[in-house]
Amino acid sequence: MKSLPYFCRGEVIRGFGRGSKELGIPTANFSDSVVDNLPADISTGIYYGWACVGNGDVHKMVMSIGWNPYYKNTKKSMETHVIHTFKEDFYGEVLSVVMVGYIRPERSYDSLEALIAAINNDIEEAKVNLELAEHLKLREDNFFTSISSTGLPTTTTASTSQTIMNGH
């Protein structure tokens, strides 16, 4: 995938409400405008990389892009699981992510338990892969410091919560 690493940011919106409740794995969801602007060569599947909420610390993350076959979604989504425990929800905050690698394609599962096990395996794979030197350097990328105190990119002034950018 020539578009990796892929840099994007947008406001965290309410998703399907399954991440925390059904799966025990909270996710942050991007709006349709971010999902619809993904490069064509970013296929559906599971990715890993770095994420930052507002001006906060940069954490490891895994992201599902697609239709979540187990749930038979009719709407494509980008659901990010930041590998960190937050004290509270952050709907409305700006989430900045750098997708650096691909783990696997989307697939359906025979049970909720099998889906949860697969997600936990994805999280463990992301943790290992993100320790590689070429991925660690992206944790320090200027992309994560280009957010103002309001949580919006410092380079634009209009409708910035939906700004999409790819720096590479």
Residue pairs with C-beta under 8 A, 6 or more apart in sequence:
1 41
1 42
1 43
1 102
2 41
3 39
3 41
3 42
3 166
4 42
4 99
4 100
4 101
4 102
5 49
5 98
5 99
5 100
5 138
5 168
6 38
6 39
6 42
6 98
6 99
6 166
6 168
7 96
7 97
7 98
7 141
7 143
7 165
7 166
7 167
7 168
8 30
8 34
8 37
8 38
8 96
8 97
8 99
8 164
8 165
8 166
9 34
9 94
9 95
9 96
9 97
9 147
9 153
9 163
9 164
9 165
10 30
10 31
10 33
10 34
10 94
10 95
10 161
10 162
10 163
10 164
11 30
11 31
11 92
11 93
11 94
11 95
11 161
11 162
12 28
12 29
12 30
12 53
12 90
12 91
12 92
12 93
12 94
12 95
13 29
13 30
13 31
13 91
14 29
14 91
15 27
15 29
15 77
15 79
16 71
16 73
16 77
18 71
19 25
19 26
19 27
19 79
19 81
20 26
20 27
22 112
23 112
23 115
23 116
23 119
24 116
25 81
25 116
25 119
25 120
25 123
26 81
26 86
27 64
27 79
27 80
27 81
28 51
28 53
28 79
28 80
28 81
28 82
28 90
28 95
29 77
29 78
29 79
29 80
30 77
30 78
30 80
30 95
31 162
32 75
33 162
33 164
34 78
34 162
34 164
35 65
35 76
35 77
35 78
37 164
38 65
38 78
39 166
42 65
42 99
43 65
43 105
44 65
44 66
44 67
44 76
44 105
44 106
45 64
45 65
45 66
45 102
45 103
45 104
45 105
45 106
46 62
46 63
46 64
46 65
46 102
46 103
46 104
46 105
46 106
46 122
47 62
47 63
47 65
47 99
47 100
47 101
47 102
47 103
48 60
48 61
48 62
48 63
48 99
48 100
48 101
48 103
48 122
48 125
48 126
48 129
48 130
49 60
49 61
49 63
49 97
49 98
49 99
49 100
49 101
49 126
49 130
49 135
49 138
50 58
50 59
50 60
50 61
50 97
50 98
50 100
50 130
50 138
50 139
50 141
50 144
51 58
51 59
51 60
51 61
51 80
51 82
51 95
51 96
51 97
51 98
52 58
52 59
52 95
52 96
52 97
52 144
52 147
53 82
53 86
53 90
53 93
53 94
53 95
54 90
54 93
54 94
54 147
54 151
55 147
55 149
55 151
57 84
58 139
58 140
58 144
59 82
59 83
59 84
60 82
60 83
60 84
60 126
60 127
60 130
61 80
61 81
61 82
61 83
61 97
61 126
62 80
62 81
62 83
62 103
62 119
62 122
62 123
62 126
63 78
63 79
63 80
63 81
63 97
63 99
64 77
64 78
64 79
64 106
65 76
65 77
65 78
66 76
66 77
66 106
67 73
67 74
67 75
67 76
67 77
67 106
68 77
68 79
68 106
69 106
69 107
69 108
70 108
70 109
70 112
70 115
80 95
80 97
81 119
81 123
83 123
83 126
83 127
93 151
94 147
94 151
94 152
94 153
94 161
96 143
96 144
96 147
98 138
98 141
98 143
98 144
100 130
100 135
100 138
101 129
101 135
103 122
103 125
103 126
104 122
107 118
109 115
109 118
129 135
130 136
130 139
141 167
143 165
143 167
146 153
146 154
146 155
147 153
147 154
148 154
152 160
152 161
152 163
153 160
153 163
153 165
156 163
